[in-house]
Amino acid sequence: MAKKPAASRTVETLRHDDARRKNIPTAEYQSVIQKEQESPRTVRYPRNTDLDPQLVWRGKDQQDWSDLVVHAPPLYIQEKVHPKALIDDLLRTTRERAHEAGAIAPDLFADFNGIPKNADKTEFYQHDQNWSNRMILGDSLQVMASLAEREGLRGKVQCIYFDPPYGIKFNSNFQWSTTGRDVKDGNAGHITREPEQVNAFRDTWRDGIHSYLTYLRDRLTVARDLLTDSGSIFVQIGDENVHRVRAMMDEVFGEDNFCRQIIFYKTTGKASQILDNTYDVLLWFAKNRDVAKYRPTYETRTPAEDSNLRFIALPDGLSRQLSPAEISGSQPLPKGGRVYRPNPITNQRPAQGADLRVFDFQGVSYMPGGGTFRTDYIGLTRAAAASRLLGIGRTLTFIRYLDDFPCKPRNDVWSDTRQSGFGDAKIYVVQTATRVIERCILMTTDPGDLVLDPTCGSGTTANVSEQWGRRWITVDTSRVALALARARVMGARYPFYMLADSRDGQIKEAEVTRTAPSSLPVRGDIRQGFVYERVPHITLKSIANNAEIDVIWEKWQQTLEPLREKLNAALGQQLREWEIPREADKAWPQGAKALHTEWWQARIARQKEIDASIAAKAEFEYLYDKPYEDRRKVRVAGPFTVESLSPHRVLGVDEDDELIDGMREPGTEYGAKQTFPQMILDNLKTAGVQQAHKADRITFTALSLWPGDGLVCAEGRYMEGEAEKRAAIFIGPEFGTVQRADLVKAAREAGDAGFDVLIACAFNYEAHTTEFNKLGRLPVLKARMNADLHMAEDLKNTGKGNLFVIFGEPDIDILPEKDGRVRVKVNGVDVFKPQTGEVVSDGADGIACWFIDTDYNEESFFVRHAYFLGANDPYGALKTTLKAEIDPEAWATLNSDTSRPFDRPKNGRIAVKVINHLGDEVMKVFRV
């Protein structure tokens, strides 16, 4: 018989239609942003100096003399990503190869923003637009302040998951490349040269643990401002500093808002001179504990965990003790058997007034002792009718079955969180187990709520939030981290959970609750949640209040009582109901045996009907971690943007909380207070500038300061053959990225002053600067500065002289196709090796990923094609799931240095962005 073909799956994504975000500028619009929006803003957070007791560290008193002042720079969108658009393109490619006709896929980027039609697109921060999730490069302190001050997210975040560095070591928390997680302190080959990261540690940890505590307090203060009143924050920390951080969080959030200190296991332990450390800690605080949102999660109860669960009721009406093998789980339980334990049916409250003081059960009078019964006479009578009472000696107990509530609320020790070889692949040096973050988010948020992670890492929080239908914003100082996170989310496959506000969800809900499906109209509103599995929660109270038990009892008594009377007449005895044995005596006459069998059949039928009534009328608990999945659909991530801080304002702050602008800092002193520009010029004079594609280097014969407050800060003279040339020197910020607008402004200054060339020196350049090599007659050379220049006091020098190196451009070919379409081929890109100070042309092997906007409008970069050349394949799970819908040839194109063919764009331009394993981005725009 031929195998039935698998049903085709559709690819879907979740939408947050009712959520909005401010329209912020893209990198392309930086030059036209309004001056008042580009200008620096500061946010003040009052300090509470009257705390008693409080944790004290060096410098805290001086900090408390004034408010916490945080600069809130604007954010710029670098990329707009819609993973479903990438999969739709692969589906189209597969159909073309199979010569199948299909509906033209809609352009998902056409209304990515959703700004009102009559609104000016350049009126940034003035309009609300469609929600898209966000990855942001920059210091979390400034990013969070910007979100609060500029975008109105103050009091809008439901959950924050903060995984700060556990201690004060430099490299152990930073991954230097996407290709490996092995990072060692003191290894010059593993120096990260990302300026935002170096600022985070070099500048912040200058005073050891004292600086570390200041770092945390500042960020926790700003984070608290973002939380909703019902919001929660989880801080993940190790045993090295948990006691200090707990005390500090008491100060920031108030000790009354402490929720729980959660221990989660991370490993099986490593050899140590003393006890092995096997766990980390989550500190959970609420903005306001009295109104905090909490959704309990449950774990399964087993007989092995409860020493009182030692009995089993069998379907034939017999009960017995469990065997040791059944308790341990090594031997399965009999089919239909129900494990139970006898529970106290009395409490400690002394009997008062009309309280029941004695209850007769099966011929024995039971008294509550010094307390009182947990229910009244009617309740006890119904419990007896339901066979839920058990007398043990002179004590009356309540039979509680394991399946009355087969779960137990999860407590503050999570022992099931160890990462194993069978879990999610670990791609980042300090990656947290998915289950830990998942549990925190499920406990404190609902679908549609906003989750923030100030320390993105590998993007686990973004990945988990996306899976469970939460909106997310994730921030990191590392380009490597964001490159990993972006690839992880772009290629992820998620279960399609049934929305409660959907027709399929209404039908499923009716099936689960055994009711008629709702006829209300649906909108697909994710804020209504999913359709969840649920478990019964049967209690003594629910049984005592179930009047249907009386009806069932009376109905079956009309059958059982006549049979009992006939049985007694046949035996010549007066057996009461509870005295009738389960097995008939062999000496009984055949007529009595037949009556006995008939009576027990009716007795068991009555019990089944009562049990069904109890189950139907019982309350239940939602399992928020177990929504029903629609396996006909595959879900990919929703739209998200990749953003960064404004480069003009990624600046340090001095002792008086005043802005330090590294581009304009005057060089008036030297020595102990040597300024950053002076230090750079000093090194530039001795080291010169290495040309990437020439054997020689630019060696300066003279280097002097240039007057004025513009971007050009120095004049350098060097020989080119027999002629002396004048070079304008532009030094980028110490902690930040130089953008195209900076280079244009500096080049204009240099041209007006009659210089022969502009030499820009920066730690990082924004991708849009790649093509800017000349302004009129003036060449522009972009030199990358070695990370040693701003880590010299903290790390060993690599010993190399190439401190300033000029980059080459990415080598890209445009290949025309016979049918009029085009392909793009990436041949390689020059990569700066920070450990050697050399520029190496890596070829395509040095590329982590590259993207194409096949219809670049010079307003936004939309990732319409994405290719990943590294060893890690982010689309592995989707390949397995969609193997019937997308052929292997189409999947193979994702791991290629040559793009799939695409139509020539209507506006005649495409943009290609290339990202290497160190996180460097370069972008080129082509006319095709």
HELIX and SHEET records of a PDB file:
HELIX    1   1 ALA A   27  VAL A   32  5                                   6    
HELIX    2   2 LYS A   35  GLU A   38  1                                   4    
HELIX    3   3 LYS A   60  GLN A   63  1                                   4    
HELIX    4   4 PRO A   83  ARG A   97  1                                  15    
HELIX    5   5 SER A  140  GLU A  149  1                                  10    
HELIX    6   6 ASN A  171  ASN A  173  5                                   3    
HELIX    7   7 ALA A  188  HIS A  190  5                                   3    
HELIX    8   8 PRO A  195  VAL A  198  1                                   4    
HELIX    9   9 ASN A  199  ASP A  203  3                                   5    
HELIX   10  10 THR A  204  ASP A  207  5                                   4    
HELIX   11  11 ILE A  209  LEU A  226  1                                  18    
HELIX   12  12 VAL A  242  PHE A  253  1                                  12    
HELIX   13  13 GLU A  255  ASN A  257  5                                   3    
HELIX   14  14 ARG A  289  VAL A  291  5                                   3    
HELIX   15  15 PRO A  303  GLU A  305  5                                   3    
HELIX   16  16 PRO A  324  SER A  328  1                                   5    
HELIX   17  17 TYR A  377  ALA A  385  1                                   9    
HELIX   18  18 LEU A  402  ASP A  404  5                                   3    
HELIX   19  19 THR A  434  THR A  444  1                                  11    
HELIX   20  20 THR A  460  GLN A  467  1                                   8    
HELIX   21  21 ARG A  479  MET A  490  1                                  12    
HELIX   22  22 ARG A  503  THR A  513  1                                  11    
HELIX   23  23 ILE A  526  GLN A  528  5                                   3    
HELIX   24  24 LEU A  540  ALA A  544  1                                   5    
HELIX   25  25 GLU A  548  LEU A  571  1                                  24    
HELIX   26  26 GLU A  577  GLU A  579  5                                   3    
HELIX   27  27 GLN A  590  LYS A  617  1                                  28    
HELIX   28  28 PRO A  647  ARG A  649  5                                   3    
HELIX   29  29 PHE A  676  ALA A  687  1                                  12    
HELIX   30  30 ARG A  740  ASP A  752  1                                  13    
HELIX   31  31 ALA A  767  THR A  769  5                                   3    
HELIX   32  32 ALA A  787  HIS A  790  5                                   4    
HELIX   33  33 GLY A  843  GLY A  846  5                                   4    
HELIX   34  34 GLY A  876  THR A  881  1                                   6    
HELIX   35  35 PRO A  888  ALA A  892  1                                   5    
HELIX   36  36 THR A  893  ASN A  895  5                                   3    
SHEET    1   A 3 THR A  10  GLU A  12  0                                        
SHEET    2   A 3 GLU A 629  ARG A 635  1                                        
SHEET    3   A 3 TYR A 494  TYR A 497 -1                                        
SHEET    1   B 2 ARG A  20  LYS A  22  0                                        
SHEET    2   B 2 ASP A 128  ASN A 130 -1                                        
SHEET    1   C 2 THR A  42  TYR A  45  0                                        
SHEET    2   C 2 LEU A  68  HIS A  71 -1                                        
SHEET    1   D11 VAL A 413  TRP A 414  0                                        
SHEET    2   D11 PHE A 258  TYR A 265  1                                        
SHEET    3   D11 TYR A 279  ALA A 286 -1                                        
SHEET    4   D11 LEU A 227  ILE A 237 -1                                        
SHEET    5   D11 VAL A 157  PHE A 162  1                                        
SHEET    6   D11 LEU A 450  ASP A 453  1                                        
SHEET    7   D11 ARG A 471  ASP A 476  1                                        
SHEET    8   D11 ASN A 133  LEU A 137  1                                        
SHEET    9   D11 PHE A 640  LEU A 645  1                                        
SHEET   10   D11 LEU A  75  VAL A  81 -1                                        
SHEET   11   D11 PHE A 862  VAL A 863  1                                        
SHEET    1   E 2 TYR A 298  THR A 300  0                                        
SHEET    2   E 2 CYS A 407  PRO A 409 -1                                        
SHEET    1   F 5 SER A 319  GLN A 321  0                                        
SHEET    2   F 5 PHE A 311  ALA A 313 -1                                        
SHEET    3   F 5 ARG A 338  PRO A 344 -1                                        
SHEET    4   F 5 THR A 395  TYR A 401 -1                                        
SHEET    5   F 5 LEU A 389  ILE A 392 -1                                        
SHEET    1   G 2 THR A 346  ASN A 347  0                                        
SHEET    2   G 2 THR A 372  PHE A 373 -1                                        
SHEET    1   H 2 PHE A 359  PHE A 361  0                                        
SHEET    2   H 2 VAL A 364  TYR A 366 -1                                        
SHEET    1   I 2 TYR A 532  HIS A 537  0                                        
SHEET    2   I 2 GLU A 619  PRO A 627 -1                                        
SHEET    1   J 2 GLY A 652  VAL A 653  0                                        
SHEET    2   J 2 LEU A 659  ILE A 660 -1                                        
SHEET    1   K 2 VAL A 689  GLN A 690  0                                        
SHEET    2   K 2 ARG A 697  ILE A 698 -1                                        
SHEET    1   L 6 PHE A 700  LEU A 705  0                                        
SHEET    2   L 6 VAL A 712  GLU A 720 -1                                        
SHEET    3   L 6 ALA A 723  ILE A 731 -1                                        
SHEET    4   L 6 VAL A 757  ALA A 762  1                                        
SHEET    5   L 6 LEU A 778  MET A 785  1                                        
SHEET    6   L 6 LYS A 774  LEU A 775 -1                                        
SHEET    1   M 6 PHE A 700  LEU A 705  0                                        
SHEET    2   M 6 VAL A 712  GLU A 720 -1                                        
SHEET    3   M 6 ALA A 723  ILE A 731 -1                                        
SHEET    4   M 6 VAL A 757  ALA A 762  1                                        
SHEET    5   M 6 LEU A 778  MET A 785  1                                        
SHEET    6   M 6 PHE A 804  ILE A 806 -1                                        
SHEET    1   N 2 ASP A 811  PRO A 816  0                                        
SHEET    2   N 2 VAL A 822  GLY A 828 -1                                        
SHEET    1   O 2 ASP A 830  LYS A 833  0                                        
SHEET    2   O 2 GLU A 838  SER A 841 -1                                        
SHEET    1   P 4 HIS A 865  PHE A 868  0                                        
SHEET    2   P 4 ILE A 847  ASP A 853 -1                                        
SHEET    3   P 4 ARG A 909  ASN A 916 -1                                        
SHEET    4   P 4 GLU A 921  ARG A 927 -1                                        
END                                                                             
